Amino acid sequence: MSTTESANTHEFKTEIKELLHLIVHTLYSHKEIFLRELLSNASDALSKVQFEALTNDNLYDKDQPLEVKVSIDKDNKQLTIEDTGIGMTEAQLISQIGTIAHSGTKKFINELKENQDKAKNPELIGQFGVGFYSVFMVADKVTIETKSMEADAPAVRWESDGLGTYALSESERRKRGTAITLHLKEDESEFLEKYRIENLIKQYSNFLPFPVMMEEEKVNTPEALWRRNKSDITDEEYKEFYKQVGNAWDEPSHWEHFAADAPVQFTSVLYVPKSAPYEYYGQDQEHGLKLYVKRVFIQDDCKELVPKFMRFLKGVVESEDLPLNVSRESIQNDRVITKINKVLTKKFIDGLKKMAEKDGDKYQEFWKQFGRYIKEGVHGEMSLREKLLPLLRFYSTKQVDNPTVTLKSYAEGKVTDQKAIYYAVGESIEQLRRSPHLEFFTRNDIEVLLLTEPMDDLILNGLEPFEELKFINVESGDLELPEELKKEIEEPEVSEELTALKEKVTEVLTEKISKVRFSKALSDSPCRFYNESGGMSHNVRKMMFSGGGMAGMPGMPMKRDLELNPEHRFVKALSTRLENESIADQIKLLYHMANLLEGNVDDAQELAGLVLPLLR
Ligand SMILES: Nc1ncnc2c1ncn2[C@@H]1O[C@H](COP(=O)(O)OP(=O)(O)OP(=O)(O)O)[C@@H](O)[C@H]1O
């Protein structure tokens, strides 16, 4: 390459500089992970070339054995990891080594800038895989020499001290693949010790599917763990394999290892991680299952192997019944894959059921982390709904410490004539416990399920009755109460003054309220909202109108209905002040009160303006 020094020196992108800063300042207590990251990249590169070899006759250096070599040069303080994988062209080197692969990692880095506490939690950071750049924790200079599998692509050399720039030049390399040489920092000589490197390979990368060689000897055990006999595998081995296959730092909380022969042949190990992925709502959240066919790695995060709500699982599926040349496109409609999906789903759900029966505490932990995924399944997978319903767990007015209530246990505790399963949705259990909506139910000993996810309302609302009990939000205008209790909240006869108050409230709040009613449902609170006219509960409204694409959808009822407690002294007092010149402001305060009691603020400025005079 006849380029000048300045012409082949490139600047890192800002995001890479940020990542480097983060790595050096937060991950130093786990320096050794650089080796795992490099070996995992090498193994991926080997898998890709193995797959390519199936169809590509022009593959460069086709007969190279597929392996990784790790070598130490003590005199020059260098550690080299070399693979015979797919290699990189110059353009690939620039684009792949120069960007952060996972969109989640980018978001995470941004958040870290705002919340430094998170940066102190290496487990959290570990969820993202910092990748290649972890080398700069131990090296002050790194060289990559790489020759792509494309026959006519020249070999390239990349070199950087990790401080802001990297240099590209021509490389002498003739063999296909990539060699990464680390010039170790002064105090990192532990990584020049053969036993140390061997131990790390065994600890983190033992199950890589290709041999990892040191001085002509194989260090790892590249036999596929999932093909071995269950009874021969120790828990430690399963946990190790999880870390490697899931690119994880934590331990799995649960795993299922099974093989099926009919209706389709496959073997799999599925893992449930200890904690849920950092980002639930990310649209592009990855699936964690790898697909192998006849020992050849085909695809990472294969979405078709399980329904979407099971995307938090990590692990491996291998089948003999698929052709080696399956492509991403053909997988989507493949009948074998569909069958595997069915069997995996059933086995997994059965496994959870068993866990719930045998070890309630363990299931609780699972539920706290992954319950929202199961609810998503209940909502989205009609054909699985029946199977998933018994897995649901809830907090309730009678069970505020742990989510232990099932639909079945709820139904068993219903009061005479109860026709519905009542539920309330809010920000937190603490806030819900004090909600005015619950006063009536608590007084009458009717249990109410307490839910805190924005989507919960939509999910329960969409369910068919359970054992003939409909799902009804406590905010609903029609609670379908047992006959005997109906009377209790029927609109009572009230005094003339109160009737006049109702008219005044309707007039003052006409912009925000559709209907006003008196009811004795409330005990301690002066008022609450209910939904009769619009039928949309607070949470659904919030989800639909907050920022999302549905904001301002025409025809969507924005107004709510207001219920007043005729026995409350504040309401009674208001009714005696109808001629007072500040009555409109006082009524507006009533509206704000209903919001505050739900834990919300609507029009904070107006509220502040109304409260200020009271402080004079
Ligand atoms: N040994 C290698 N051979 C070929 N390509 C490589 C090699 N090492 C890295 N790459 C390329 O560089 C990219 C970036 O690697 P990096 O380790 O930073 O992230 P990643 O492996 O994609 O993700 P992760 O964060 O999970 O490690 C890889 O996706 C791959 O395309």
The ligand as a Tripos MOL2 file, in Angstrom:
@<TRIPOS>MOLECULE
LIG
   31    33     1     0     0
SMALL
NO_CHARGES

@<TRIPOS>ATOM
      1 N1        -11.4510  -13.0750   14.4710 N.pl3     1 LIG1
      2 C1        -12.3230  -12.4660   13.6830 C.ar      1 LIG1
      3 N2        -12.5320  -12.8930   12.4100 N.ar      1 LIG1
      4 C2        -13.4250  -12.2770   11.6030 C.ar      1 LIG1
      5 N3        -14.1800  -11.2410   11.9800 N.ar      1 LIG1
      6 C3        -14.0190  -10.7620   13.2260 C.ar      1 LIG1
      7 C4        -13.1000  -11.3380   14.1530 C.ar      1 LIG1
      8 N4        -13.1620  -10.6350   15.3050 N.ar      1 LIG1
      9 C5        -14.1030   -9.6900   15.1250 C.ar      1 LIG1
     10 N5        -14.6270   -9.7520   13.8920 N.ar      1 LIG1
     11 C6        -15.6760   -8.9060   13.3020 C.3       1 LIG1
     12 O1        -15.7930   -7.7350   14.0750 O.3       1 LIG1
     13 C7        -17.0880   -7.5870   14.6020 C.3       1 LIG1
     14 C8        -17.0590   -6.8870   15.9300 C.3       1 LIG1
     15 O2        -16.5350   -7.7160   16.9340 O.3       1 LIG1
     16 P1        -16.8590   -7.4400   18.4440 P.3       1 LIG1
     17 O3        -16.1970   -8.4640   19.2650 O.co2     1 LIG1
     18 O4        -16.5010   -6.0150   18.7790 O.co2     1 LIG1
     19 O5        -18.4190   -7.5350   18.5240 O.3       1 LIG1
     20 P2        -19.3480   -8.8180   18.2730 P.3       1 LIG1
     21 O6        -18.5380  -10.0590   18.3770 O.co2     1 LIG1
     22 O7        -20.1160   -8.5920   17.0300 O.co2     1 LIG1
     23 O8        -20.3680   -8.7000   19.4470 O.3       1 LIG1
     24 P3        -20.1200   -8.9760   21.0050 P.3       1 LIG1
     25 O9        -20.3120   -7.6370   21.6200 O.co2     1 LIG1
     26 O10       -21.1950   -9.9330   21.3340 O.co2     1 LIG1
     27 O11       -18.7470   -9.5260   21.1830 O.co2     1 LIG1
     28 C9        -17.6350   -9.0110   14.6450 C.3       1 LIG1
     29 O12       -19.0360   -9.0230   14.5960 O.3       1 LIG1
     30 C10       -17.0090   -9.6070   13.3760 C.3       1 LIG1
     31 O13       -17.7760   -9.2480   12.2390 O.3       1 LIG1
@<TRIPOS>BOND
     1     1     2 1
     2     2     3 ar
     3     2     7 ar
     4     3     4 ar
     5     4     5 ar
     6     5     6 ar
     7     6     7 ar
     8     6    10 ar
     9     7     8 ar
    10     8     9 ar
    11     9    10 ar
    12    10    11 1
    13    11    12 1
    14    11    30 1
    15    12    13 1
    16    13    14 1
    17    13    28 1
    18    14    15 1
    19    15    16 1
    20    16    17 2
    21    16    18 1
    22    16    19 1
    23    19    20 1
    24    20    21 2
    25    20    22 1
    26    20    23 1
    27    23    24 1
    28    24    25 2
    29    24    26 1
    30    24    27 1
    31    28    29 1
    32    28    30 1
    33    30    31 1
@<TRIPOS>SUBSTRUCTURE
     1 LIG1         1 GROUP 0 **** ****
